[in-house]
Amino acid sequence: MVDNTISWHMRPSVLDSEIKFIPGVGPKRAQLLEKELGIRTFKDLLYTFPFRYVDRSKFYLISELHPDMPYIQLKGKFVRFETVGNGRSARYLGYFSDGRSSIEVVWFQGVKWVKDKYKIGVEYVLFGKPTAFNGKLNIAHPEIEQPKTEEGIINTAIHGVYSSTEKLKDGFLSTKAFSRIIATLLQMTLHQIDETLPEHIVKQLKLLPLREALLNIHFPKNSQLLAHAVQRLKFEELFYIQLNLLKQKVIRERTTNGLVCKVVGDKFNTFYSSYLPFPLTGAQKRVIKEMRADMGSGRQMNRLLQGDVGSGKTLVALMMSLIASDNGYQVSLMAPTEILANQHYESITGMLKDMPVKVALLTGSTRKKARTAIHEGLLSGEINILIGTHALIEDVVQFSNLGLVIIDEQHRFGVMQRAKLWTKNHLPPHILVMSATPIPRTLAMTIYGDLEVSVIDELPPGRKPITTMHFTDSQRRRLFGFMKEQIDLGRQVYVVYPLIKESEKMDYKDLEDGYESITRAFPLPEYQTVVLHGKMKAEDKDISMNQFASGKAHIMVATTVIEVGVNVPNASVMVIESSERFGLSQLHQLRGRVGRGAEQSYCILMSGYKLSKESKKRLDTMVATNDGFEIAEADLKLRGPGDLEGTQQSGIPFDLKIANLAKDGQLLQYARRVAEEILEEDPTLAQPQHAVLRYQLQQLSADKAVNLKEIS
């Protein structure tokens, strides 16, 4: 079979050319575009799409305008101009009339150019956004042109609006200038742009050809063609992400042998029969069964374990560790912080009790003598389970026979950091990544599309749902009264602040001020309050933690350092100050610090009285549900995937140019199905009609490698 990829490799693409060679750009503008928007090549520019569109076929009367309107279009004449103010505060005003009414047009910059350009009594088309100032409507810095039909590619009623910055505007790169540059580029290159999908896919799915899609995404002839262009480009973006992930999975399954862990031996059985802290839920049994099948199959396990806060992931991880140990293999468990690593160590050694399983802890704080003993214990095989932080990936840490790697809160690690652990054995160990941050299905398919996914969707028996309430600052007396009631019942309270010190720019409660007000309301000796934040020394953190964990302290005032790894079952109240500042996932993580005992627990969201629409929706969502997956879906819709914590580190080292994971879930699943069908028929994409797919995946991998270097 002839490998047609050579023709793709050998043909240099015009789209790789630098934008400085486009007429109207030049070196200075090219430098500005690269710095501000990351646009360096012809392709970068063509794939910088409008973020919205306006219909330039409609004209408004000035009398119809109001300040809540988006961009509008007027036709009329200037009746007079004047300069108001002096020096830097000077502004140039033009009075624009449509023959019935007039509106003020204002310029703060570029006045000399405006004075020379626009004349009284000449008909113009004016395009801009009406705003209210001092009780009157005006339009600042509108686009203005004479009413004529432009020739060529830009002649369209629907105009795209592109993202810009102040520096781009200062460099005269407005939306209009941007459109003209893209129009020039399309006229130069459109006939040279190669199709990026196989012909049979384009025909079978009735997609617009790439050239038509690019033309109509920038200069749509009508709204129907715009919709088809958007659909084509979204499909292609999602399709190649899925094809790339699924092909990696196919290659791994075909070429990577796994360590065989078929034995369910004494350690697992003894623990299950005599040491299990509580009966397994149905969900825990299901995921253990899935992992046992993976580890005994002879293929390398690559599995994501998702579970809400407190769902029992650590117990499942321990039981899989015991299976690995029963089969003669060592286990490594890596956590992102020392607090969480210590928590895992205490939790796991506590559950194992006197079982003959050697567990060690390795963090940045581990003393040299203990570190040396750990290194020796790993090489001799004496240590069965090693728990730690980034210290585990150091070259000096070598295992005798590493069989299972567990990575907790894995979104906090870089891709390269995680991969270092996988190379610490002659055969790749089984991989289990865990996340207590529920991930929406569409995002999971994009980040973890090459992994099998297990979900623990039940809480252990006896856990009561946390009651969540939203209080404003005016209800602080009520809050303090409630805290005292809970402390009198023998419970403990967390109070979490977003900042350590007051910020002049941010009107949010800070920890130092909050600590003072709480110690006034809860004075010694009756009440004991401790502080915990990321800037404290390690020994001071330990003192605070120990006082709170032992019950000596009633209240812990903290920053989000307690988001993971703090487990005090007696703490039943979580107060989150300035809760409007936090994202939904973070609020849910903080809430998960309580509700770990049998008593009823509470989460109180404190906020100012005035809230934005989005903030109110977030807090309402928290009050309405305890379901982490429901919250994650809501967070994705509110903020989008790029803003969700951890997505960049989790394995999306590229930006989606046009698809939206919050809105395009169905299209994503469809694109994944198409990719699966292709790989079922041609797993290595060796067939001639798939040469274009091989080439595009190589391009994607090259881009990904560049971005991985930047984030790792």
C-alpha positions as MATLAB code, in Angstrom:
seq = 'MVDNTISWHMRPSVLDSEIKFIPGVGPKRAQLLEKELGIRTFKDLLYTFPFRYVDRSKFYLISELHPDMPYIQLKGKFVRFETVGNGRSARYLGYFSDGRSSIEVVWFQGVKWVKDKYKIGVEYVLFGKPTAFNGKLNIAHPEIEQPKTEEGIINTAIHGVYSSTEKLKDGFLSTKAFSRIIATLLQMTLHQIDETLPEHIVKQLKLLPLREALLNIHFPKNSQLLAHAVQRLKFEELFYIQLNLLKQKVIRERTTNGLVCKVVGDKFNTFYSSYLPFPLTGAQKRVIKEMRADMGSGRQMNRLLQGDVGSGKTLVALMMSLIASDNGYQVSLMAPTEILANQHYESITGMLKDMPVKVALLTGSTRKKARTAIHEGLLSGEINILIGTHALIEDVVQFSNLGLVIIDEQHRFGVMQRAKLWTKNHLPPHILVMSATPIPRTLAMTIYGDLEVSVIDELPPGRKPITTMHFTDSQRRRLFGFMKEQIDLGRQVYVVYPLIKESEKMDYKDLEDGYESITRAFPLPEYQTVVLHGKMKAEDKDISMNQFASGKAHIMVATTVIEVGVNVPNASVMVIESSERFGLSQLHQLRGRVGRGAEQSYCILMSGYKLSKESKKRLDTMVATNDGFEIAEADLKLRGPGDLEGTQQSGIPFDLKIANLAKDGQLLQYARRVAEEILEEDPTLAQPQHAVLRYQLQQLSADKAVNLKEIS';
ca = [
       0.000    0.000    0.000;
       1.379    3.430   -0.983;
       1.748    5.913    1.886;
       0.193    9.098    0.540;
       1.303   11.187    3.521;
       4.496   12.044    1.645;
       2.517   14.324   -0.669;
       1.133   16.191    2.336;
       4.557   16.521    3.974;
       6.345   17.708    0.876;
       3.841   20.397   -0.090;
       4.590   23.605    1.848;
       1.374   25.293    2.919;
       0.762   28.940    2.084;
      -1.032   29.145    5.437;
       2.314   28.787    7.253;
       3.443   32.169    5.845;
       3.906   35.051    8.282;
       1.189   37.717    8.372;
       3.677   40.535    7.773;
       3.519   39.558    4.072;
      -0.211   40.429    3.803;
      -0.743   43.845    2.141;
      -1.887   46.286    4.836;
      -0.130   44.464    7.693;
       3.643   44.850    7.520;
       6.204   44.129   10.278;
       4.906   46.562   12.945;
       1.273   45.473   12.774;
       2.371   41.843   12.555;
       4.334   42.249   15.776;
       1.328   43.881   17.449;
      -1.073   41.139   16.322;
       1.253   38.401   17.580;
       1.739   40.102   20.945;
      -1.934   40.930   21.533;
      -3.773   37.968   19.964;
      -1.086   35.355   19.256;
      -1.612   35.695   15.481;
       1.637   34.911   13.620;
       0.733   33.017   10.431;
      -1.884   33.198    7.677;
      -3.579   30.204    9.335;
      -3.683   31.903   12.740;
      -5.456   34.847   11.152;
      -7.936   32.785    9.110;
      -8.841   30.798   12.230;
      -9.429   33.913   14.331;
     -13.195   33.959   14.000;
     -15.696   36.741   14.794;
     -17.161   36.381   18.297;
     -20.491   37.814   17.131;
     -22.218   39.157   14.035;
     -24.305   42.231   13.256;
     -26.811   42.705   10.468;
     -25.686   45.797    8.523;
     -28.723   45.703    6.241;
     -30.985   47.344    8.856;
     -31.044   51.126    9.482;
     -32.557   52.687   12.617;
     -34.103   56.081   13.172;
     -32.338   58.113   15.850;
     -35.674   58.403   17.671;
     -35.735   54.580   18.045;
     -32.436   54.383   19.925;
     -31.965   53.606   23.637;
     -28.787   52.856   25.673;
     -29.511   49.115   26.099;
     -29.299   48.476   22.355;
     -26.284   46.645   20.855;
     -24.465   48.035   17.822;
     -26.803   49.867   15.425;
     -26.602   51.540   12.026;
     -27.783   55.032   11.063;
     -27.872   56.938    7.766;
     -27.690   60.752    7.746;
     -25.456   63.847    7.734;
     -23.357   65.844   10.172;
     -24.907   69.288   10.771;
     -22.077   70.764   12.886;
     -18.840   69.966   14.754;
     -17.292   71.509   17.866;
     -14.390   70.997   20.298;
     -15.300   70.870   24.004;
     -12.771   71.234   26.831;
      -9.016   71.878   26.758;
      -5.824   69.844   26.785;
      -6.064   66.174   27.655;
      -9.752   66.442   28.610;
     -10.700   67.872   25.212;
     -13.175   65.967   23.067;
     -14.486   66.532   19.551;
     -18.263   66.431   19.009;
     -20.244   65.938   15.829;
     -24.036   66.353   15.638;
     -25.462   63.691   13.318;
     -28.989   64.038   11.917;
     -31.222   61.597   10.033;
     -33.495   64.467    8.937;
     -35.871   64.007   11.894;
     -33.685   63.828   15.011;
     -30.021   64.244   15.873;
     -27.513   62.473   18.152;
     -24.144   63.491   19.551;
     -21.101   61.652   18.187;
     -17.944   61.962   20.305;
     -14.224   61.357   19.677;
     -11.605   61.413   22.431;
      -8.656   60.417   20.204;
      -7.604   60.820   16.585;
      -9.290   64.242   16.438;
      -7.031   65.701   13.722;
      -7.771   62.743   11.449;
     -11.544   63.043   12.112;
     -11.558   66.802   11.358;
      -9.924   66.199    7.986;
     -12.052   63.146    7.133;
     -15.713   64.046    7.820;
     -17.609   67.017    6.354;
     -20.905   68.791    7.075;
     -23.739   68.004    4.663;
     -22.235   64.785    3.228;
     -24.322   61.591    3.610;
     -22.688   58.901    5.768;
     -23.526   55.500    7.217;
     -22.668   55.444   10.924;
     -22.209   52.218   12.909;
     -21.734   52.120   16.694;
     -23.243   51.529   20.137;
     -25.576   54.105   21.717;
     -24.728   55.013   25.318;
     -26.203   57.452   27.852;
     -24.116   60.307   29.285;
     -25.510   63.163   31.399;
     -29.048   62.184   30.453;
     -28.362   62.327   26.694;
     -27.602   59.619   24.128;
     -24.316   59.626   22.273;
     -22.162   57.302   20.184;
     -18.406   57.252   20.822;
     -15.854   56.489   18.090;
     -18.308   54.939   15.571;
     -17.342   53.394   12.253;
     -18.295   55.795    9.465;
     -18.366   55.349    5.704;
     -20.173   56.758    2.709;
     -23.188   54.691    1.559;
     -21.854   52.634   -1.312;
     -21.741   48.970   -2.207;
     -18.213   47.685   -1.809;
     -16.788   45.457   -4.471;
     -15.393   41.989   -3.838;
     -15.335   39.602   -0.946;
     -16.439   41.986    1.811;
     -19.793   42.804    0.158;
     -22.137   41.204    2.697;
     -24.945   42.402    4.948;
     -23.866   40.282    7.936;
     -20.621   41.624    9.415;
     -18.390   39.818   11.887;
     -17.117   41.549   15.019;
     -13.625   40.479   16.123;
     -11.980   40.527   19.541;
      -9.730   43.526   20.001;
      -7.616   45.282   22.608;
      -6.825   48.913   23.366;
      -3.366   48.513   21.825;
      -4.860   47.117   18.602;
      -7.315   50.016   18.418;
      -4.457   52.464   19.008;
      -2.666   50.737   16.111;
      -5.727   51.378   13.903;
      -6.695   47.702   13.911;
     -10.415   48.078   14.469;
     -12.936   45.383   13.501;
     -13.299   47.073   10.137;
      -9.534   47.085    9.499;
      -9.333   43.487   10.709;
     -12.077   42.477    8.248;
     -10.266   44.171    5.367;
      -7.002   42.338    6.173;
      -8.835   38.983    6.314;
     -10.627   39.828    3.044;
      -7.236   40.516    1.422;
      -5.856   37.263    2.816;
      -8.816   35.241    1.523;
      -8.467   36.778   -1.938;
      -4.754   35.845   -1.889;
      -5.045   32.285   -0.562;
      -8.558   30.848   -0.820;
      -7.857   28.877   -3.997;
      -4.712   27.375   -2.385;
      -6.355   26.109    0.831;
      -6.446   22.301    0.958;
      -9.418   20.375    2.331;
      -8.677   19.102    5.850;
     -11.278   16.319    5.990;
     -11.520   13.239    3.742;
     -13.883   13.756    0.819;
     -16.126   10.863    1.900;
     -16.721   12.480    5.346;
     -17.572   15.873    3.801;
     -20.082   14.230    1.443;
     -21.506   11.727    3.927;
     -22.101   14.368    6.632;
     -23.163   17.045    4.100;
     -20.576   19.487    5.415;
     -19.524   22.690    3.670;
     -16.131   22.337    1.950;
     -13.395   24.085    3.962;
     -12.941   26.972    1.517;
     -16.648   27.814    1.613;
     -16.720   27.455    5.401;
     -13.796   29.864    5.908;
     -15.266   32.377    3.467;
     -18.698   32.315    5.110;
     -17.471   32.351    8.712;
     -15.792   35.692    8.001;
     -18.093   37.105    5.303;
     -21.404   35.198    5.389;
     -23.586   35.650    2.326;
     -26.633   34.918    4.475;
     -27.512   33.550    7.924;
     -28.068   30.008    6.577;
     -24.572   29.800    5.095;
     -23.146   31.235    8.326;
     -24.843   28.437   10.310;
     -23.424   25.803    7.923;
     -19.927   27.322    8.182;
     -20.072   27.311   11.996;
     -21.271   23.682   12.004;
     -18.512   22.546    9.653;
     -15.712   24.236   11.624;
     -17.032   23.126   15.014;
     -17.356   19.539   13.824;
     -13.808   19.496   12.454;
     -12.322   20.927   15.662;
     -14.104   18.407   17.915;
     -13.558   15.519   15.480;
      -9.762   15.887   15.433;
      -9.568   16.163   19.220;
     -11.517   12.922   19.543;
      -9.656   11.151   16.717;
      -6.342   12.067   18.371;
      -7.433   10.760   21.802;
      -9.015    7.575   20.457;
      -6.037    6.784   18.212;
      -3.706    7.072   21.244;
      -5.986    4.649   23.062;
      -5.937    2.192   20.136;
      -2.131    2.357   19.902;
      -1.741    1.842   23.651;
      -4.104   -1.149   23.684;
      -2.315   -2.730   20.710;
       1.288   -2.075   21.746;
       1.477   -1.640   25.530;
       1.477   -4.805   27.587;
       0.288   -4.422   31.150;
       1.462   -6.044   34.351;
      -0.884   -8.944   35.086;
      -2.530   -8.686   38.519;
      -4.902  -11.650   38.552;
      -4.337  -12.751   42.158;
      -6.777  -11.552   44.796;
      -4.711  -12.660   47.781;
      -4.335  -12.518   51.540;
      -3.871   -8.771   51.904;
      -7.006   -7.860   49.956;
      -9.134  -10.622   51.515;
      -7.945   -9.941   55.083;
      -8.653   -6.230   54.715;
     -12.068   -6.870   53.159;
     -13.156   -9.329   55.837;
     -11.600   -7.761   58.968;
     -10.566   -4.117   58.453;
     -13.131   -2.520   56.143;
     -14.185    0.693   57.979;
     -17.745    0.590   56.595;
     -19.678   -1.529   54.076;
     -18.872   -0.703   50.462;
     -21.539    1.124   48.490;
     -22.853   -0.397   45.277;
     -20.892    2.227   43.324;
     -17.622    1.330   45.097;
     -18.164   -2.373   44.367;
     -18.855   -1.588   40.706;
     -15.676    0.473   40.172;
     -13.503   -2.077   42.041;
     -14.854   -4.762   39.702;
     -14.018   -2.590   36.653;
     -10.464   -2.028   37.884;
      -9.885   -5.678   38.790;
     -10.835   -6.597   35.227;
      -8.380   -3.991   33.858;
      -5.460   -5.034   36.056;
      -5.936   -8.743   35.314;
      -6.359   -8.357   31.555;
      -2.693   -8.167   30.544;
      -3.270   -4.631   29.234;
      -2.167   -1.488   31.013;
      -4.989    0.070   33.022;
      -5.566    3.768   32.307;
      -8.589    4.772   34.311;
     -10.070    7.957   35.744;
     -11.924    7.542   39.043;
     -14.404   10.349   39.573;
     -16.271   10.735   42.804;
     -17.807   13.559   44.728;
     -16.228   14.851   47.928;
     -16.502   12.155   50.620;
     -17.614    9.370   48.249;
     -14.857    6.951   49.342;
     -12.279    7.165   46.530;
      -9.347    6.713   48.944;
     -10.785    3.419   50.197;
     -11.140    2.161   46.612;
      -7.555    3.266   45.833;
      -6.298    1.383   48.915;
      -8.114   -1.818   47.910;
      -6.603   -1.672   44.406;
      -3.197   -1.077   46.058;
      -3.667   -4.272   48.055;
      -4.400   -6.227   44.863;
      -1.175   -4.852   43.332;
       0.705   -5.811   46.510;
      -0.830   -9.319   46.492;
       0.669   -9.711   43.008;
       4.156   -8.616   44.127;
       4.025   -5.011   42.915;
       4.649   -1.699   44.670;
       2.267    1.255   44.629;
       2.901    5.000   44.368;
       0.225    7.527   45.394;
       0.976   11.158   44.504;
      -0.972   14.118   45.929;
      -0.557   17.823   45.051;
       0.015   19.182   48.596;
       1.722   18.049   51.776;
      -1.555   18.487   53.677;
      -3.303   16.057   51.320;
      -0.366   13.616   51.234;
      -0.292   13.569   55.057;
      -4.062   13.083   55.119;
      -3.798   10.069   52.790;
      -0.951    8.615   54.843;
      -2.880    8.915   58.110;
      -6.107    7.655   56.532;
      -4.491    4.630   54.839;
      -2.281    3.597   57.786;
      -5.325    4.041   60.049;
      -7.424    1.697   57.892;
      -4.634   -0.897   57.561;
      -3.948   -0.883   61.346;
      -1.634   -3.823   62.129;
      -1.717   -5.451   58.687;
       1.700   -6.465   57.269;
       1.688   -3.715   54.642;
       4.575   -1.222   54.785;
       3.458    2.350   53.954;
       5.909    5.286   53.720;
       5.442    9.052   53.314;
       7.812   11.158   51.164;
       7.344   14.934   50.883;
       9.513   18.017   50.644;
       9.600   18.101   54.459;
      10.948   14.551   54.852;
      14.323   14.661   56.664;
      17.452   13.384   54.915;
      17.860   10.321   57.181;
      14.226    9.226   56.659;
      14.522    9.938   52.927;
      17.569    7.675   52.640;
      15.731    4.876   54.486;
      12.764    5.265   52.101;
      15.019    5.059   49.016;
      16.571    1.850   50.383;
      13.163    0.398   51.328;
      11.845    1.033   47.803;
      14.780   -0.662   46.107;
      14.672   -3.669   48.455;
      10.900   -4.051   47.949;
      10.290   -3.644   51.701;
       8.004   -0.634   51.123;
       4.680   -1.676   49.573;
       2.955    1.706   49.248;
       4.715    5.081   48.895;
       2.575    8.179   49.442;
       3.937   11.628   48.668;
       3.968   14.879   46.747;
       6.062   16.031   43.762;
       9.023   14.496   45.651;
       7.969   11.118   44.175;
       8.945   12.140   40.642;
      12.571   12.949   41.526;
      15.053   10.784   39.593;
      16.591    9.505   42.837;
      13.274    7.820   43.784;
      13.537    4.322   42.276;
      11.241    1.335   42.845;
      11.990   -2.368   42.911;
       8.800   -3.267   41.039;
       6.285   -0.440   40.596;
       2.951   -1.833   39.465;
       0.313    0.816   40.202;
       0.507    4.625   40.054;
      -2.331    6.558   41.708;
      -2.544   10.315   41.174;
      -4.996   12.250   43.346;
      -6.489   15.635   42.452;
      -4.610   15.028   39.238;
      -5.693   18.296   37.561;
      -3.170   20.063   39.827;
      -0.227   18.306   38.162;
       1.346   19.121   34.816;
       1.182   16.513   32.068;
       4.961   16.023   32.111;
       4.996   15.652   35.899;
       2.467   12.821   35.756;
       4.312   11.081   32.914;
       7.560   10.902   34.940;
       5.989    8.393   37.324;
       4.991    6.127   34.451;
       8.617    5.543   33.471;
       9.734    4.183   36.869;
       9.283    0.536   35.875;
      10.531   -1.700   33.029;
       6.893   -2.202   31.965;
       4.457    0.715   32.301;
       2.556    0.452   35.609;
      -1.228    0.553   35.812;
      -2.506    4.128   36.058;
      -5.364    5.335   38.235;
      -6.059    9.080   38.271;
      -8.587   10.374   40.790;
     -10.567   13.577   40.889;
     -12.875   14.915   43.574;
     -13.755   17.740   41.204;
     -16.675   16.320   39.219;
     -16.132   16.904   35.524;
     -19.018   17.407   33.085;
     -19.391   14.627   30.519;
     -18.438   16.807   27.546;
     -15.300   18.062   29.286;
     -14.344   14.566   30.472;
     -14.662   13.286   26.878;
     -12.270   16.017   25.752;
      -9.709   15.840   28.566;
      -9.880   12.114   29.264;
     -11.163   10.750   25.974;
      -8.347    8.170   25.921;
      -9.092    6.881   29.449;
     -11.733    4.570   30.809;
     -13.913    6.390   33.328;
     -15.313    5.027   36.602;
     -17.734    7.077   38.686;
     -18.622    6.681   42.369;
     -22.048    8.269   42.442;
     -23.144    7.239   45.951;
     -22.126    8.543   49.359;
     -21.312    6.084   52.172;
     -24.276    5.055   54.371;
     -25.110    7.347   57.278;
     -23.980   10.554   55.541;
     -26.637   13.275   55.612;
     -26.911   15.835   52.798;
     -25.345   19.167   53.781;
     -27.864   21.987   54.286;
     -26.668   25.081   52.387;
     -27.904   28.597   53.167;
     -27.153   32.015   51.680;
     -26.803   34.948   54.135;
     -25.971   38.566   53.327;
     -23.734   40.727   55.538;
     -26.805   42.192   57.251;
     -27.474   38.732   58.742;
     -24.088   38.440   60.471;
     -25.632   38.523   63.985;
     -27.802   35.586   62.982;
     -24.693   33.786   61.656;
     -22.767   34.247   64.912;
     -25.771   33.026   66.913;
     -25.959   29.889   64.758;
     -22.222   29.253   65.130;
     -22.542   29.494   68.953;
     -25.462   27.028   68.919;
     -23.380   24.507   66.957;
     -20.292   24.963   69.167;
     -22.499   24.474   72.259;
     -23.572   21.147   70.723;
     -19.900   20.133   70.585;
     -19.372   20.887   66.893;
     -16.607   22.873   65.166;
     -16.689   25.593   62.517;
     -14.610   26.564   59.469;
     -14.656   30.200   58.303;
     -13.009   30.618   54.890;
     -11.875   33.900   53.326;
     -10.677   34.566   49.766;
      -7.835   36.925   50.766;
      -5.200   37.076   53.492;
      -4.880   40.869   53.560;
      -7.322   43.554   52.533;
      -6.970   44.647   48.923;
      -7.717   48.229   47.967;
      -9.110   47.046   44.648;
     -11.363   44.329   46.038;
     -14.181   44.881   48.469;
     -14.048   41.378   49.907;
     -13.725   40.267   53.507;
     -10.121   39.471   54.303;
      -8.827   36.893   56.727;
      -6.989   39.234   59.112;
      -9.975   41.523   59.551;
     -12.279   38.505   59.847;
     -10.085   36.873   62.499;
     -10.309   40.018   64.627;
     -14.107   40.241   64.376;
     -14.514   36.524   65.175;
     -12.242   36.655   68.233;
     -14.286   39.636   69.483;
     -17.542   37.709   69.022;
     -16.031   34.434   70.307;
     -13.589   35.535   73.060;
     -11.120   33.494   75.086;
     -11.183   31.457   77.257;
     -14.640   30.183   76.317;
     -13.807   29.895   72.602;
     -10.541   28.962   70.917;
      -9.903   30.179   67.334;
      -6.967   29.168   65.108;
      -5.733   30.447   61.736;
      -4.535   28.512   58.667;
      -3.283   30.007   55.409;
      -0.736   29.245   52.711;
       1.863   31.824   53.818;
       2.319   30.298   57.289;
       5.386   28.206   58.124;
       4.842   24.441   57.928;
       5.236   23.972   61.709;
       2.690   26.740   62.428;
       0.240   25.106   60.018;
       0.713   21.794   61.826;
       0.035   23.411   65.234;
      -3.213   24.990   63.954;
      -4.293   21.770   62.245;
      -3.580   19.645   65.289;
      -5.463   21.983   67.630;
      -8.499   21.908   65.354;
      -8.330   18.181   64.572;
      -8.030   17.324   68.288;
     -11.076   19.451   69.139;
      -9.135   21.966   71.274;
      -9.995   24.771   68.827;
     -13.653   25.532   68.100;
     -13.191   27.715   65.012;
     -10.666   27.595   62.166;
     -10.278   30.831   60.188;
      -8.629   29.874   56.889;
      -8.068   30.601   53.227;
      -8.733   28.014   50.530;
      -5.669   26.049   51.660;
      -8.265   23.810   53.357;
     -10.006   23.064   50.046;
      -8.417   19.627   49.913;
      -6.913   17.333   52.465;
      -8.449   18.568   55.712;
     -10.667   15.935   57.277;
     -12.222   16.704   60.663;
     -15.482   14.724   61.009;
     -16.578   16.794   64.038;
     -16.580   20.033   61.966;
     -20.196   20.564   60.967;
     -20.322   24.200   59.780;
     -18.555   25.737   56.774;
     -18.897   29.530   56.514;
     -17.610   30.939   53.203;
     -17.070   34.700   53.296;
     -17.389   36.731   50.076;
     -18.788   33.577   48.504;
     -19.692   35.505   45.348;
     -15.968   35.631   44.623;
     -15.584   31.843   44.319;
     -16.395   29.614   41.361;
     -19.005   26.876   41.738;
     -16.531   24.000   41.785;
     -14.450   25.666   44.486;
     -17.534   26.400   46.594;
     -18.516   22.747   46.275;
     -15.022   21.581   47.259;
     -15.050   23.821   50.348;
     -18.507   22.598   51.317;
     -17.138   19.052   51.154;
     -14.891   19.720   54.151;
     -17.983   19.279   56.360;
     -20.594   16.510   56.306;
     -17.959   13.863   57.066;
     -19.529   12.661   60.305;
     -22.968   11.337   61.205;
     -24.271   14.742   62.410;
     -26.193   17.191   60.254;
     -23.786   19.677   58.635;
     -24.274   23.161   57.241;
     -22.652   25.403   54.637;
     -23.379   29.133   54.932;
     -22.565   31.333   51.934;
     -21.938   34.922   53.030;
     -22.080   37.697   50.429;
     -22.751   41.380   49.941;
     -26.316   42.487   49.300;
     -25.733   43.565   45.700;
     -24.870   40.611   43.449;
     -24.357   40.278   39.723;
     -26.787   38.040   37.871;
     -24.091   35.371   37.444;
     -23.048   35.460   41.131;
     -26.659   35.073   42.244;
     -27.106   32.116   39.906;
     -23.996   30.436   41.341;
     -25.134   30.853   44.943;
     -28.690   29.745   44.090;
     -27.243   26.598   42.464;
     -25.249   25.819   45.613;
     -28.334   26.195   47.818;
     -30.427   24.039   45.465;
     -28.190   20.963   45.069;
     -25.416   18.895   46.673;
     -24.801   16.939   43.452;
     -21.248   17.686   42.298;
     -21.910   16.626   38.700;
     -24.958   18.905   38.471;
     -22.821   21.730   39.864;
     -20.021   20.999   37.385;
     -22.470   21.178   34.462;
     -23.804   24.504   35.773;
     -20.234   25.792   36.192;
     -19.361   24.822   32.626;
     -22.406   26.695   31.309;
     -21.668   29.769   33.420;
     -17.928   30.029   32.881;
     -16.953   27.879   29.895;
     -14.194   25.240   29.846;
     -11.305   27.660   29.569;
     -12.090   29.191   32.958;
     -12.630   25.972   34.873;
      -9.847   25.300   37.330;
      -7.339   22.761   36.155;
      -8.472   22.278   32.567;
      -5.213   23.625   31.151;
      -3.126   21.273   33.286;
      -5.534   18.395   32.827;
      -4.711   17.841   29.215;
      -6.310   20.543   27.074;
      -3.063   22.183   25.961;
      -4.908   23.895   23.086;
      -7.659   26.478   22.868;
     -10.943   25.691   21.202;
     -11.239   28.214   18.397;
     -14.962   27.889   17.749;
     -16.545   24.922   19.543;
     -18.069   25.411   22.995;
     -18.109   22.386   25.286;
     -20.985   23.844   27.304;
     -23.213   24.113   24.227;
     -21.874   21.587   21.739;
     -22.176   18.366   23.731;
     -24.308   16.608   21.098;
     -21.944   17.588   18.287;
     -18.992   16.367   20.371;
     -20.600   12.948   20.854;
     -21.420   12.793   17.140;
     -17.809   13.692   16.216;
     -16.555   10.995   18.610;
     -18.817    8.373   16.974;
     -17.514    9.287   13.507;
     -13.908    9.002   14.804;
     -14.676    5.608   16.390;
     -16.165    4.282   13.140;
     -13.077    5.332   11.166;
     -10.680    3.702   13.661;
     -12.740    0.499   13.774;
     -12.324    0.185   10.017;
      -8.732    1.493    9.830;
      -7.033    1.530   13.288;
      -3.707    2.921   12.047;
      -5.248    5.244    9.414;
      -3.116    3.485    6.805;
      -5.681    3.598    3.979;
      -4.970    6.137    1.184;
      -8.211    8.065    1.775;
      -7.077    8.693    5.381;
      -3.752   10.340    4.447;
      -5.279   13.727    5.236;
      -6.270   12.468    8.702;
      -2.707   11.310    9.419;
      -1.323   14.659    8.321;
      -3.803   16.675   10.414;
      -3.073   14.552   13.517;
       0.655   15.178   13.041;
      -0.061   18.908   12.877;
      -2.186   18.694   16.042;
       0.570   16.769   17.852;
       3.154   19.363   16.824;
       0.965   22.197   18.166;
       0.286   20.202   21.336;
       4.015   19.577   21.909;
       4.709   23.308   21.717;
       1.936   24.082   24.212;
       2.935   21.275   26.578;
       6.394   22.832   26.798;
       4.768   26.086   27.850;
       2.571   24.603   30.613;
       4.702   21.820   32.044;
];
